[in-house]
Amino acid sequence: GSETFDRTDVWNIIDHEATHGSLERRGTAILLTEIVACGTNSAQLVSLALSSSICKIIVGATKTNSKSHLRPLAQRLLKHLVSSSKHKTSDWRFAVASALTSRGDSRFDTRTSTDTVSAILSGESVERHATFLVTQA
């Protein structure tokens, strides 16, 4: 018989490499996350792609004064998430913002010296933005 892999299996492998892999494998995990997260319209898939391991790598690589070799890749991922968000649904934007703040750092923009989360949520109504803030508290 043949084995089949679903999305969760694939992302579990990528997440494992992001956590335990070499620098090159962690870089590859960031690139794959960028391709999938920015290329999908699925809030569920983007949430799966932005795992705790990936979000923690992003925070560590982009924090102020970071000398991480992964910094350019992490910054590129964040820029692409912001630019992609302009063409995505509210559910997608909230999934990204939620993953970054709950899995990366609750003060993601401050810790990374970026405006990623605020830029992703900038097109949302005040009511939707308030709902997001309440659910993150």
Secondary structure, 3 states (H helix, E strand, C coil): CCCCCCHHHHHHHHHHHHHHCCHHHHHHHHHHHHHHHHHCCCHHHHHHHCCHHHHHHHHHHHCCCCCCCCHHHHHHHHHHHHHHHCCCCHHHHHHHHHHHHHHHCCCHHHHHCCCHHHHHHCCCCHHHHHHHHHHHC
